[in-house]
């Protein structure tokens, strides 16, 4: 199974995919480069199928960066005060591009405070939620959903 490499840089939306293998990276610019490498194992967890697709429900704020047989990577950008409507994700890895402060209202009605620093990475099981950017800055993240 391949690995997915999500490049997190100053350049908005720069994301790429490479098959598994041995390689190396060289930064040929003076700008710093960060990357998150997400390696898919042979037996990924079975995920819940979703009906409330954020890309369909809220396309203005959810853009597909990569979609193949293994994963779908979505870039979500929410301006301050913007609320993303109720939607679902299968199991996924989230990479926080910017510092952000959001609240999530989960499918069962619970509310979760979600302050994050740029560069943090987290694992999420299937989730149904709506998100509100309560911060003073634009919130940007990439979700890599397992298929």
Secondary structure, 3 states (H helix, E strand, C coil): CCEEEEEECCCCCCCEEECCCCCCCCCCCCCCCEEEEEECCCCCCCCCCCCCEHHHHCCCCEEEEEECCCEEEEEEEECCCCEEEEEEECCEEEEECCCEEEEEEECCCCEEEEEECCCCEEEECCEEEEEEECCCCCEEEEEEEEC
